[in-house]
Amino acid sequence: MTDARIAQVSAHDKEREAEALRRKSASASGEPPGDWLLQMPFAGLGMTNIRLAVGEMYNFASAVMALDPAPGDLVLDLGAGSCWVSDWLNRLLVDTVSLDIAHDMLRIGQRRLGPQAKLTVGDFEALPFTEGTFHGAICLSALHHVPNIPRALREVHRVLQEDGVAVFSEPGAGHASHPQSQAEMAELGVLERDIIAAELMEECRRAGFEQVSVQPYLFPAPTYDEALWRVLERAQPPQGVTLEAPQGAASHGQPLRRLLASIPWLGRRLSKWLPALPPATSPGRTEIRPDASLDLAWQSLLLLRQATQAHPIVLARKRPRRIDSRRPHVLAAELVLVDPPPRCRPGETFTLTVQARNTGDTLWLHQPRAIGGHVALGAKLMDSGHLALIYDYGRGYFRQDVAPGQEATVQITLRAPDAADEYLVKLDLVDECIVWFEHRGSRPLLTPLTIL
Ligand SMILES: C[S@@+](CC[C@H](N)C(=O)[O-])C[C@H]1O[C@@H](n2cnc3c(N)ncnc32)[C@H](O)[C@@H]1O
């Protein structure tokens, strides 16, 4: 590890930097200072800036996907600036504390977030919080301004909870020598430096984070013309090579994540796989060289490497995450009805008892929260033709968390319908505000209900 690059930057005048930011946020146009910063990430929209604004949104989306906060989590926004990241996280029901060394930037953040804002003027290298305060920390384009990164990382590690996680999305190789950075260093006195993915990851581990990973910043995404896509689409593994799904691949809806998760696996197999590709031709178009697929595959890997070098998104966990129902993975249950429903009169209440075994891999949290993420027993009232009459017929709550493999009893008290008839009650577990277990392939229980 080259201590000299990340660890030691000569004493940098942070006061000077804060003052420079104050001047930068001031406006010469007569508007109150900082008005353009209030519009982040839409600031300065004009002919050329849609790309910049969308880039900021992409940066936010990538970092938040990596952080994967649950609603209600408390996240530290490090180097928050005018606090647009905090604002957007709050809209996602994630609670934030916004920290910045520049008081003037936080004043703009205060205007943006209003009286509910939790703002702290403070230095990354000496965080003014007690140990274990935060579920997560997010840092967009701020770590590279900090002179002593190892110290800052130790501080972030200290203020995170035991299973806390931090994400850093930072400019990478070539940033400091970029003409814009050179101009800002000269005009404003700010510290600009390259964040090298491997070095930052190593420093995170030295700071005590057990699990460290990096993602490429793929903006804009690569584009394949029709002929190249046909090559890629037709790529087949040779006989004997199994294409197992990469570990942790999501079930659906996250193709980019799946692709990225597969990269080490792809790399290992590439040499066996590519020579077996058939020569590819685009119908009625240019003949593509048989080895074009090889070029294409390597180009894709190089692109990922360059994207990671140019802008690493580093994720650092204090320890591997336990999967629970706030961020579920496999949700599955075996449900057994202990007694059949009694014959009831209209409007009477009755109680059902269900034995539930957790056959998935996700811990079921039981404590009800308004924003969900806890598992409960849900009931739907159906007519005898299986059509739902009351979709949310009732809820029953577990008395404790249920780990994978464990069993627990849960009761639900329901009110019989007013009309005498034959009904069905469908019982299923629900991860509140997230999903019914049935929608993830788990089998619900159906039981007849007779109202006399
Ligand atoms: C490029 S801005 C990024 C702001 C915000 N994260 C965003 O994406 O818009 C970098 C911020 O880091 C802050 N900063 C620089 N050095 C810091 C330090 N040592 N401690 C806390 N904040 C710092 C600056 O004041 C500035 O607001």
The ligand as a Gaussian input file, in Angstrom:
#p B3LYP/6-31G(d) Opt

LIG

0 1
 C      -17.806000      18.264000      -3.965000
 S      -18.679000      18.661000      -2.515000
 C      -19.868000      17.335000      -2.501000
 C      -21.110000      17.705000      -1.784000
 C      -22.226000      16.672000      -1.828000
 N      -21.827000      15.403000      -1.268000
 C      -22.734000      16.464000      -3.252000
 O      -22.568000      15.385000      -3.814000
 O      -23.280000      17.410000      -3.798000
 C      -17.556000      18.202000      -1.244000
 C      -18.012000      18.617000       0.150000
 O      -17.108000      18.041000       1.110000
 C      -16.924000      18.976000       2.150000
 N      -15.671000      18.709000       2.874000
 C      -14.409000      18.884000       2.414000
 N      -13.528000      18.509000       3.366000
 C      -14.247000      18.089000       4.432000
 C      -13.896000      17.583000       5.718000
 N      -12.624000      17.448000       6.102000
 N      -14.890000      17.247000       6.564000
 C      -16.198000      17.377000       6.189000
 N      -16.584000      17.857000       4.983000
 C      -15.616000      18.209000       4.115000
 C      -16.909000      20.301000       1.439000
 O      -17.179000      21.372000       2.311000
 C      -17.975000      20.116000       0.362000
 O      -19.237000      20.578000       0.782000

